[in-house]
Amino acid sequence: MNDIANRAMLQHSLRETAIPWDEFARMRKANLARWPTGARVDLDEAVAYHRAMPSHKRLADVMRRAHAERRCLTQPRGGFATPAMQRHLMVTLDREGLADIVPTTTDSYTRNEQFAAAQKGQEESERLGRSLLNGFPIVNNGVDVCRGLIEAIDKPTIMLTGTSMPKLTSEIGFAGGYGGYLGSGIAYTTSYIKEMPIEEGIRNYQYLDRLAALYAEHGVELHRRQPGFLTGTNIPPCIAIAIAVLDCLLAAAQGVRNYGLELAQTLHLVQDAAAIAACGTLVQEYLARSGYRDVFTPVTSLHWMGAWPKDDAQAAALLSYGGTLAAIGGAVSVTTKSTHEAEGIPTPQANAEGLRITRMAVYCARGIRLDGLPEYEAEKALIAREVRAIVDKVLEMGDGDAAAGTVRAFSAGVLDVPWSPNRHVRSRVMPARDAAGYIRILDPAGLPLPRDVLDIHRSGLEARAAKEGIACDRELAIRSVYEMSEPLSVLQADRPSGP
């Protein structure tokens, strides 16, 4: 069967319906046989391992408590090539960084299921005494090595995988004791990979979500989390939230009941706070429409995902502001960065420093909320209108099925992501920052947004273009992506009246 026919078959048959348990058992057997470490996975033994953990190391429990107590947890990213390096990183983040959640980021070979290449990279890293991989190869190391990492710290853990192919990584990681997994079929497939069809990415994550549901059936609640967008460009809140809604509906259909949502910061206090609130409300609204009233959906705020400045002082300001945004917005957690973002992978110490800067900002902004502020309420209402317009159309195109509707909507351009690397995404929608600092939509392409909403977007963008003496076109969008990475001297000289 050729690729076109295969994609057509997948699209035709794709549905959000839960995978039957007998079929899933067969899928698991085939999946675990793909690499030798899969033979070590034993569900009953893994369940017993999770249930023996203290509650403060179970991520699902920790997220629920933080939400109930209105706290904002801190969590960095981070991964190195060898078990010893990864252990050192995790211990440093736990003890020096005071992280509430400790991550393990996988390497690019693992993300693309090139396990033999990951093995070679780990062996070379061991030989040279430095990490040649940009993350930790979980699959190659297997269940027992993962448990050694988890037992070295006193915090809950999460896998950060950046992949559209989570099946084997999730099996090894969950059996190894990790309490959470970041990733989703729509967001990661449209953020990270060029050739994979959207329907294939959705299917891959249906496996992961059914696996999380299987653990829940055995009394172990795991935390699943939708990753937002990590493309390094500006994503308007309405697009991020619409896709979060759809990813969450897909996970709920597989039986997931603890599902976090991530939103990348726009760096506008009012817009970020409004987006966090709107995301939580809208996801619950659409879950209820589909009959799901028992899904826990905490929102995580991501430090600025665009280009970062090289100057440490500027970077520290972004870290601190990011913590402030998350706290005031009411996020249950904030995913942190470091002052080394412009240079590459941070050292464990720099990563820990970023955590402490963020934590102090969260502490300073504790208890502050924007409820009742007219600008905040107006932005929240605007985002809600935008998201409903997009999601309602997607569900209509799928005859109520989120999976089928998503694939059809991307094909038609009704659902779109700016600057996506995936060739099955049109990437014609174009955002930019307006005169007041909001991320707005310069070109909506096929997004089904109301005309009066688009007028609001256009008005703010034209005001910025006029202030800066440039055309209100693609150049404004490009400038908005790189703006925060420019030296202060350039920002002050070139844009004295800009945001």
C-alpha positions in Angstrom: 0.0 0.0 0.0 1.5 3.4 -1.0 1.8 6.3 1.5 -1.2 8.2 0.1 -3.5 5.2 0.3 -2.2 4.4 3.8 -2.9 8.0 5.0 -6.4 7.9 3.4 -7.2 4.7 5.2 -5.9 6.1 8.6 -7.9 9.3 8.1 -11.0 7.4 7.2 -10.9 5.1 10.2 -9.5 7.4 12.8 -11.9 8.0 15.7 -11.6 9.2 19.3 -13.1 6.0 20.6 -11.2 4.2 23.4 -9.0 1.3 22.2 -10.6 -2.0 23.3 -8.6 -3.7 26.1 -8.0 -6.9 24.1 -6.7 -5.0 21.2 -4.6 -2.8 23.4 -3.0 -5.9 25.0 -1.9 -7.1 21.5 -0.5 -3.6 20.7 1.5 -3.6 24.0 3.0 -7.0 23.3 4.2 -5.9 19.8 5.4 -2.5 21.1 7.5 -3.9 24.0 9.2 -6.4 21.7 10.8 -3.5 19.7 13.8 -3.1 22.0 15.3 -5.5 24.5 14.5 -3.3 27.6 10.8 -3.8 26.8 11.0 -7.3 28.1 11.6 -6.0 31.7 8.2 -4.2 31.7 5.7 -6.0 34.0 2.5 -4.2 34.6 1.6 -5.8 38.0 5.1 -5.2 39.3 5.1 -1.6 38.0 1.8 -0.9 39.7 3.1 -2.3 43.0 6.2 0.0 42.7 4.0 3.1 42.1 1.7 2.3 44.9 4.6 1.9 47.3 5.7 5.5 46.6 5.0 8.1 49.2 2.2 10.6 48.1 4.7 13.5 47.9 6.5 11.7 45.0 3.3 10.9 43.1 2.9 13.6 40.5 -0.8 13.2 40.1 -1.3 13.7 43.8 1.1 16.6 44.0 -0.7 18.4 41.1 -4.1 17.9 42.8 -2.8 19.3 46.1 -1.2 22.3 44.5 -4.4 23.1 42.7 -6.5 22.8 45.9 -4.0 25.0 47.8 -3.7 27.6 45.0 0.1 27.1 44.8 2.3 27.4 41.7 4.9 24.6 41.5 8.2 25.0 39.7 9.6 22.5 37.1 12.6 22.8 34.8 13.6 20.9 31.7 16.8 18.8 31.6 18.5 15.7 30.3 22.0 14.3 29.8 23.4 11.3 28.0 24.4 8.9 30.8 22.8 7.7 34.0 25.5 9.3 36.2 25.1 12.7 34.5 21.3 12.5 34.6 21.4 11.5 38.3 23.6 14.5 39.1 21.3 16.8 37.2 18.2 15.6 38.9 19.8 15.7 42.4 21.0 19.3 41.7 17.5 20.4 40.5 15.9 18.8 43.6 18.4 20.1 46.2 19.9 23.3 44.8 17.1 24.4 42.5 14.3 23.4 45.0 12.3 22.1 42.1 8.8 20.9 43.0 8.8 18.5 40.0 12.0 17.0 38.5 12.1 16.2 34.8 13.9 13.8 32.5 14.2 15.2 29.0 14.9 12.6 26.3 17.4 13.0 23.5 16.6 13.6 19.9 17.5 10.0 18.8 15.1 8.6 21.3 12.4 11.0 20.2 12.7 9.7 16.7 13.0 6.0 17.9 16.6 5.7 16.6 17.5 3.6 19.7 20.7 2.2 18.2 22.0 5.7 17.5 21.1 6.7 21.1 23.0 3.8 22.4 26.1 4.8 20.5 25.7 8.4 21.7 25.5 7.2 25.3 28.6 5.0 24.9 30.6 7.8 23.4 29.5 10.1 26.2 30.6 7.6 28.7 34.0 7.3 27.0 34.6 11.1 26.7 33.1 12.1 30.0 30.7 14.6 28.6 27.2 14.5 27.2 27.0 14.2 23.4 23.2 13.8 23.5 20.7 16.6 24.2 18.8 14.4 26.7 18.6 11.0 28.4 17.9 7.8 26.4 15.3 6.3 28.6 14.5 3.3 26.4 18.1 2.2 26.2 18.6 2.4 29.9 15.4 0.6 30.9 13.3 0.2 33.9 15.8 -0.4 36.7 18.1 2.5 35.7 15.0 4.8 35.7 14.2 3.6 39.2 17.7 4.4 40.3 17.2 8.0 39.1 13.8 8.4 40.8 15.1 6.9 44.1 18.0 9.5 44.1 15.6 12.4 44.6 12.6 13.2 46.9 10.3 14.8 44.4 7.8 13.7 41.8 9.1 13.1 38.3 7.9 13.7 34.7 9.1 12.6 31.3 9.7 15.4 28.8 10.0 13.7 25.5 9.3 16.1 22.6 8.1 13.2 20.4 5.2 12.2 18.2 6.2 8.6 18.9 5.7 8.0 22.7 4.8 4.3 22.8 8.0 2.7 24.0 9.3 5.6 26.0 6.1 5.8 28.0 6.1 2.0 28.7 9.7 2.1 30.0 9.3 5.3 31.9 6.0 4.5 33.6 7.3 1.0 34.6 10.4 2.7 35.9 8.4 4.9 38.2 7.9 8.2 36.4 4.7 9.8 37.5 4.0 11.9 34.5 4.4 12.2 30.7 4.4 15.4 28.7 3.1 15.2 25.1 0.1 15.0 22.9 -0.9 13.9 19.5 -1.8 17.2 18.0 0.6 19.7 19.6 3.8 17.6 19.3 3.1 16.4 15.8 2.5 19.9 14.6 5.5 21.3 16.6 8.3 18.8 16.0 8.1 16.6 13.0 7.9 17.2 9.3 6.6 14.1 7.5 4.3 12.4 10.1 0.5 12.8 9.3 -1.6 14.3 12.0 -3.7 11.2 12.3 -0.6 9.1 13.0 0.5 11.4 15.8 -3.0 11.2 17.3 -3.0 7.4 17.1 0.4 7.2 18.8 -0.8 9.3 21.7 -4.1 7.3 21.9 -1.8 4.4 22.8 -0.1 6.4 25.5 -3.3 7.7 27.0 -4.8 4.2 27.0 -1.7 3.1 28.8 -2.2 5.7 31.5 -5.8 4.6 31.8 -4.6 1.0 32.2 -2.5 2.0 35.2 -5.6 3.9 36.5 -7.6 0.7 36.2 -5.1 -0.9 38.5 -5.3 1.8 41.1 -2.4 4.1 39.9 -3.2 7.6 38.8 -0.6 9.0 36.5 -0.3 12.6 35.3 -0.6 13.2 31.6 0.1 16.7 30.2 -0.5 18.4 26.9 2.6 20.3 26.0 1.4 23.5 24.4 3.6 24.7 21.6 7.4 24.5 21.7 8.1 25.9 18.2 10.0 28.9 19.4 7.6 31.3 17.8 4.6 33.3 18.8 1.4 31.2 19.2 -1.8 33.2 19.8 -3.6 32.0 22.9 -6.7 31.0 20.9 -4.8 28.5 18.8 -3.0 27.1 21.7 -6.1 26.7 23.8 -8.2 25.3 20.9 -5.7 22.5 20.4 -5.4 21.9 24.1 -9.2 21.4 24.2 -9.0 18.9 21.3 -5.9 17.0 22.8 -7.7 16.8 26.1 -10.9 15.4 24.6 -8.8 12.8 22.9 -7.1 11.8 26.1 -10.4 11.7 28.0 -11.9 9.4 25.4 -9.1 6.9 26.2 -9.8 7.1 29.9 -7.4 9.7 31.2 -8.7 11.6 34.2 -5.6 13.6 35.3 -4.6 15.8 32.3 -2.6 19.0 32.6 -2.5 21.7 30.0 0.4 24.0 29.0 0.4 27.5 27.7 3.5 29.3 26.5 3.7 32.9 27.8 3.1 35.8 25.5 4.9 38.1 28.0 1.8 40.3 28.4 0.6 40.1 32.0 -3.1 40.6 31.2 -3.1 38.3 28.1 -1.3 35.5 29.9 -3.5 35.6 33.0 -6.6 35.7 30.8 -5.4 32.8 28.7 -4.7 30.6 31.8 -8.1 31.3 33.1 -9.9 30.8 29.8 -8.0 27.6 29.1 -9.1 26.0 32.3 -12.7 27.1 31.9 -13.0 26.2 28.2 -11.5 22.8 28.5 -13.9 21.9 31.3 -16.8 23.3 29.2 -16.0 21.0 26.2 -15.3 18.0 28.5 -18.8 18.5 30.0 -20.3 18.7 26.6 -18.8 15.3 25.8 -20.0 13.8 29.1 -16.7 14.0 31.0 -17.2 15.6 34.4 -14.4 14.0 36.4 -11.2 15.1 34.5 -8.7 17.2 36.4 -7.1 19.8 34.2 -4.5 22.0 35.9 -2.8 24.6 33.7 1.0 25.0 33.5 2.6 28.3 32.3 5.7 28.0 30.1 8.5 30.5 30.3 9.0 32.5 27.1 9.4 30.1 24.2 10.7 32.6 21.6 14.3 33.7 21.1 16.2 34.6 24.3 18.7 37.4 24.9 22.4 36.6 25.4 22.8 39.1 28.2 22.4 37.4 31.6 20.6 40.3 33.1 18.0 40.4 30.4 17.5 36.7 30.6 17.2 36.9 34.4 14.5 39.5 33.9 12.5 37.2 31.6 12.9 34.4 34.2 11.5 36.6 37.0 8.8 38.0 34.8 7.8 34.5 33.8 7.4 33.4 37.4 5.3 36.5 38.0 3.0 35.8 35.1 2.4 32.2 36.1 1.6 33.2 39.7 -0.7 36.0 38.9 -2.4 34.0 36.2 -3.2 31.2 38.7 -1.2 28.5 37.0 -0.7 25.3 39.0 2.9 25.1 37.8 5.5 26.9 35.8 8.1 25.3 33.5 11.3 27.2 33.9 14.3 28.1 31.8 17.8 29.5 32.6 20.0 32.5 31.8 21.9 30.2 29.4 18.9 29.7 27.0 20.6 31.6 24.1 23.8 29.5 24.5 22.4 26.0 24.5 21.8 23.3 27.1 22.3 24.8 30.5 24.5 23.3 33.2 22.8 21.8 36.2 23.8 24.8 38.3 22.4 27.3 35.8 19.2 25.3 35.5 19.0 25.3 39.3 19.5 29.1 39.4 16.7 29.6 36.9 14.4 27.6 39.2 15.4 29.8 42.2 14.8 33.0 40.3 11.4 31.8 39.2 10.5 30.6 42.6 11.3 33.9 44.2 9.1 35.7 41.6 6.3 33.3 42.3 6.6 34.0 46.0 6.6 37.8 45.5 3.4 37.6 43.3 1.6 35.0 45.5 -2.1 35.8 46.0 -2.3 38.5 43.4 -5.1 38.1 40.9 -6.6 40.3 38.1 -10.2 39.2 38.6 -12.5 42.2 37.9 -10.0 44.3 36.1 -11.9 45.4 32.9 -9.0 44.8 30.5 -8.5 41.3 31.9 -12.2 40.4 31.7 -12.4 41.7 28.2 -9.4 39.7 27.0 -10.7 36.6 28.7 -14.0 37.0 26.9 -12.3 37.7 23.6 -10.2 34.5 23.9 -13.3 32.5 24.7 -15.0 33.7 21.6 -12.0 32.8 19.4 -11.6 29.4 20.9 -15.2 28.4 20.6 -15.3 29.6 17.0 -12.4 27.3 16.2 -13.3 24.2 18.3 -17.0 24.3 17.3 -16.0 24.2 13.7 -13.5 21.4 14.2 -16.1 19.3 16.0 -18.7 20.0 13.3 -16.3 18.8 10.6 -15.8 15.6 12.6 -19.5 15.1 13.2 -18.7 15.5 16.9 -15.5 13.4 16.9 -12.4 15.3 17.9 -10.0 13.0 16.2 -11.7 12.9 12.8 -12.5 16.7 13.0 -8.9 17.6 13.8 -7.5 15.8 10.8 -10.1 17.3 8.5 -9.7 20.8 9.9 -5.9 20.8 9.4 -6.4 19.5 5.8 -8.9 22.4 5.2 -6.8 25.0 7.0 -9.6 25.6 9.5 -7.1 24.6 12.1 -3.6 26.0 11.6 -0.3 26.6 13.5 2.1 29.4 12.7 5.5 28.3 11.4 4.8 24.6 11.9 7.5 22.3 10.5 4.9 19.7 9.7 4.0 19.6 6.0 0.4 18.5 6.8 -0.2 21.8 8.4 -0.8 24.8 6.1 1.1 27.3 8.4 -0.5 30.3 6.8 -1.9 32.0 9.9 0.5 34.7 11.0 0.7 36.3 14.5 2.5 39.5 15.6 2.7 41.7 18.7 0.5 44.8 18.7 1.0 48.3 20.1 -0.1 47.3 23.6 2.0 44.2 23.7 -0.7 41.6 23.0 0.0 38.7 20.6 -2.6 39.2 17.8 -3.4 37.6 14.5 -2.0 39.5 11.5 -3.3 37.0 8.9 -6.0 34.5 10.0 -5.7 32.4 6.8 -8.5 29.8 7.2 -9.2 30.2 10.9 -13.0 30.6 11.4 -12.8 33.8 13.6 -15.6 36.4 13.7 -15.1 39.5 11.7 -15.4 41.9 14.7 -12.8 39.8 16.5 -10.3 40.1 13.6 -11.0 43.9 13.5 -9.7 44.1 17.1 -6.6 42.2 16.2 -6.0 44.3 13.1 -6.5 47.6 14.9 -3.8 46.9 17.5 -1.3 45.7 14.9 -1.8 48.7 12.7 -1.3 51.0 15.7 2.1 49.3 16.3 3.1 49.5 12.7 2.3 53.2 12.7 4.3 53.9 15.8 7.4 52.1 14.5 7.0 53.5 11.0 6.9 50.1 9.3 4.3 48.3 7.1 1.7 46.1 8.8 2.8 43.0 7.1 5.0 39.8 7.5 7.9 41.9 8.7 6.0 42.9 11.8 5.4 39.2 12.5 9.1 38.3 12.1 10.1 41.3 14.3 7.8 40.0 17.0 9.5 36.6 17.1 13.0 38.0 17.7 12.2 41.1 19.6 12.9 39.8 23.1 16.4 38.5 22.1 17.7 41.9 21.0 20.1 43.9 23.2 18.6 46.6 25.3 20.5 49.2 23.4 18.6 48.1 20.2 15.3 47.9 21.9 15.6 51.4 23.4 17.0 53.0 20.2 14.7 51.4 17.6 11.4 51.2 19.5 11.1 54.0 22.1 7.3 53.9 21.8 6.9 50.1 21.3 5.8 47.6 23.9 
